[in-house]
Amino acid sequence: MVRLLVIVVLVASSAAAVAPAMAAAPDRDAQRSALDRNSALWGRQHLRDYRFRLVVQCFCPGARRAETVTVRNGRPSGSSPIQKRLDTFGEQFAAIGRVLGDPGAGDVSVVYDRRRGFPRRASLDPIKAAIDDEQSWTVDRFTPLRPQARSPR
């Protein structure tokens, strides 16, 4: 009887330890839906001129420096070499989509701007079994800009 009680306690404690971890893992389908919904929200605004501050964190030189990125007519300027692949919201949505679509990828966590839909914070693990491939970024100080007048040719 004591043996059975010990086994029951061990099984119950193991299940209790695993349950929170499983509950905390977001559903990939829900994450894809959130990506699609927020990407569409951003697209409906037709903003091609905007400015934001970007901080990229990864295991790479030059990371963790805040840079102000200006996007004019969809073209970014002001980003460091580390930030080049994330210096427009379109590139950020694409990076999130690539990781979500890869069955070998690890965890993905994204917080989207409620009003505009762009990624405010993202943390991606592109290769689940690899070490030091994780990257994350934060966006703040977002400002839509007035389109620049086009010069006559």
C-alpha positions as CSV (number, residue, x, y, z in Angstrom):
1,M,0.0,0.0,0.0
2,V,2.8,2.4,0.9
3,R,4.5,1.5,-2.4
4,L,1.4,2.4,-4.4
5,L,1.0,5.7,-2.5
6,V,4.6,6.6,-3.3
7,I,4.1,5.9,-7.0
8,V,0.9,7.9,-7.1
9,V,2.6,10.9,-5.4
10,L,5.5,10.7,-7.9
11,V,3.2,10.5,-10.9
12,A,1.1,13.4,-9.6
13,S,4.1,15.6,-8.9
14,S,5.6,14.9,-12.3
15,A,2.3,15.8,-14.0
16,A,2.0,19.0,-12.0
17,A,5.5,20.0,-13.0
18,V,4.8,19.4,-16.7
19,A,1.3,21.0,-16.8
20,P,2.4,24.6,-16.3
21,A,5.1,24.3,-18.9
22,M,2.6,22.9,-21.5
23,A,0.0,25.5,-20.6
24,A,2.6,28.3,-21.0
25,A,3.6,27.2,-24.5
26,P,1.5,29.3,-27.0
27,D,-0.3,27.5,-29.7
28,R,1.4,28.0,-33.1
29,D,-2.0,28.3,-34.9
30,A,-3.0,31.1,-32.5
31,Q,0.4,32.8,-33.1
32,R,0.0,32.6,-36.9
33,S,-3.5,34.1,-36.6
34,A,-2.2,36.9,-34.4
35,L,0.6,37.5,-37.0
36,D,-1.9,37.6,-39.9
37,R,-4.3,39.8,-38.0
38,N,-1.7,42.3,-37.0
39,S,0.1,42.3,-40.3
40,A,-3.2,43.1,-42.0
41,L,-3.9,45.8,-39.5
42,W,-0.6,47.4,-40.2
43,G,-1.1,47.0,-44.0
44,R,-4.5,48.7,-43.9
45,Q,-2.9,51.9,-42.6
46,H,-0.8,52.3,-45.8
47,L,2.1,53.9,-43.8
48,R,5.2,54.1,-45.9
49,D,6.8,56.9,-43.9
50,Y,7.5,56.4,-40.2
51,R,10.2,56.5,-37.5
52,F,10.9,54.2,-34.6
53,R,13.6,53.2,-32.2
54,L,14.9,49.7,-32.5
55,V,17.0,47.6,-30.1
56,V,18.1,44.1,-31.3
57,Q,19.4,41.6,-28.9
58,C,21.3,38.6,-30.0
59,F,24.6,36.8,-29.5
60,C,26.3,39.1,-32.1
61,P,28.6,42.1,-32.0
62,G,27.0,45.5,-32.0
63,A,23.7,44.2,-30.6
64,R,21.8,45.9,-27.8
65,R,22.3,49.4,-29.1
66,A,19.2,51.6,-29.6
67,E,19.1,53.1,-33.1
68,T,16.5,55.4,-34.5
69,V,15.3,54.1,-37.9
70,T,13.6,56.3,-40.4
71,V,11.5,54.7,-43.1
72,R,10.7,56.9,-46.1
73,N,8.6,55.5,-49.0
74,G,9.1,52.1,-47.5
75,R,13.0,52.4,-47.5
76,P,14.8,52.4,-44.2
77,S,17.8,54.4,-43.1
78,G,19.7,54.8,-39.9
79,S,19.9,51.2,-38.9
80,S,23.1,49.4,-37.9
81,P,24.3,46.3,-39.8
82,I,22.8,44.1,-37.1
83,Q,19.4,45.8,-37.5
84,K,19.3,45.7,-41.3
85,R,17.1,42.6,-41.5
86,L,14.6,44.1,-39.1
87,D,14.5,47.8,-40.0
88,T,11.0,47.8,-41.5
89,F,7.8,46.4,-40.0
90,G,7.4,44.3,-43.1
91,E,10.8,42.6,-42.4
92,Q,9.8,42.0,-38.8
93,F,6.5,40.4,-39.8
94,A,8.5,38.2,-42.3
95,A,11.0,37.1,-39.7
96,I,8.2,36.1,-37.3
97,G,6.4,34.2,-40.1
98,R,9.6,32.3,-41.1
99,V,10.1,31.1,-37.5
100,L,6.5,30.2,-37.0
101,G,6.5,28.3,-40.3
102,D,9.6,26.2,-39.4
103,P,8.8,22.9,-37.6
104,G,12.4,22.9,-36.3
105,A,12.1,26.3,-34.7
106,G,11.8,26.9,-31.0
107,D,9.8,29.3,-29.0
108,V,8.2,32.5,-30.4
109,S,6.9,35.3,-28.3
110,V,5.5,38.5,-29.8
111,V,3.7,41.5,-28.4
112,Y,1.9,43.6,-31.0
113,D,1.0,47.3,-30.8
114,R,-2.8,47.3,-30.1
115,R,-3.5,50.3,-32.3
116,R,-1.2,49.9,-35.2
117,G,-0.4,46.2,-35.3
118,F,3.4,46.3,-35.6
119,P,5.6,44.1,-33.4
120,R,6.4,46.0,-30.2
121,R,8.5,43.1,-28.7
122,A,9.5,39.9,-30.2
123,S,11.7,36.9,-29.1
124,L,12.5,34.2,-31.7
125,D,14.4,30.9,-31.5
126,P,14.9,30.0,-35.1
127,I,16.5,26.6,-34.4
128,K,15.2,24.7,-31.4
129,A,18.2,22.5,-31.0
130,A,20.8,25.2,-31.4
131,I,22.5,27.4,-28.8
132,D,23.0,31.2,-29.2
133,D,20.8,31.6,-32.3
134,E,18.0,33.4,-30.4
135,Q,17.2,36.9,-31.2
136,S,14.8,39.5,-29.8
137,W,14.0,43.1,-30.5
138,T,12.0,45.9,-29.0
139,V,10.4,48.8,-30.8
140,D,9.4,52.1,-29.1
141,R,9.1,55.8,-30.0
142,F,7.0,55.0,-33.1
143,T,6.0,58.1,-35.1
144,P,4.2,58.3,-38.4
145,L,5.8,60.8,-40.7
146,R,4.3,63.0,-43.4
147,P,5.2,61.8,-46.8
148,Q,7.9,63.8,-48.4
149,A,7.1,65.8,-51.4
150,R,8.4,64.2,-54.5
151,S,10.8,66.3,-56.5
152,P,10.0,66.9,-60.1
153,R,12.2,65.1,-62.6
